């Protein structure tokens, strides 16, 4: 498919991600969508007369040319839904963006990715926890995601850089600017080993309604979301709720009962929307992540007589812990049958079950 037509599809205001996917599923390509007449377009669910008219008469193709020139000049990649370079974790999300713009070097399909979020008014306690997280995670080959905002976000990015952890900022605007401008220097360093990513095209301002949209990408890119400090009405709680809707793990550090910046974390824990962690090492334990140093020297001894399916499970878990839904997909086994094999391996002491239906070798 032509990149210009892919970009143009996202520039039609009345066509959202779901409708765009319906259009692509029907016509097969972005070019075919723009070649279709009104009658053909109106046969698609979600396409009425007004939207069909907008597609036919749209100047989106001309606007897409401006985007292409900017992307080429600034070495920005495009990640289109369903293509090989699109982040696989986002593919599992029902509201995944149809197109992403990415500038950076980090692997968006890295085996271990966590999102760190929190209040924009971080306290010294929150900054300390970000430093502790980065220090512990630095020995576990992790990619850190956050939103480049004030407070916990920027603390997570800075501490990741301090401990040589690649980190990616998810933006609520186009890649032709950095918001807040104060974080421009940090963003530049992040691109060198991590990156910046957004679903928003060139000339998009950081408008208020863009931040909840940005939050779903923060949650969707990661295996787990960690809430460090959060108020009851902050964006961090939105991100945590989205992560839960994606069936991803959510963790939160508790705080004092009278501390406004910890009210959100305490609420998540109290309502069973997040698992409590007192230390970054708790996170590593819950996720079943071995130290990269330990993994390099550890040898796994297996009993003779495993079933072929059980051997396949073990081979997958040799790389890293895996959630049951991922195992089901990779092995093409229904979860009902897979659960029997997992239970048998667990009873033999070959693997252990962790919170969040994650399994790792014992």
Buried (B, 14 or more C-beta within 10 A) or exposed (E): BBBBBBBBBBBBEBBBBBBBBBBBEBBEBBBBBBEBEBEBBBEBEBBEEEBBBBBEEBEBBEBBEBBBEBBEEEEBBBBBBEEEEBBEBBEBBEBBBBBBBBBBEBEBBBBBBBBBBBBBBBBEBBBBBBBBBBBBBBBBBBBBBBBBBBBBBBBBBBBBBEBEBBBBBBBBBBBBBBBEEEBEEBBEEBBEBBBBBBBBBBEBEBEEEBBEBBBBBBBBBBBBBBBBBBBEEBBBBBBBBBBBBBEBBBBBBBBEEEBBBBBBBBBBBEEEBBBBBEEBEBBBEBBBBBBEEEBEEEEEEBEEEBEEBBEBBBEBBEEBBBBBEBBBBEBEBEEEEBBEBBEBBBEEEBBBBBEBBBBBBE
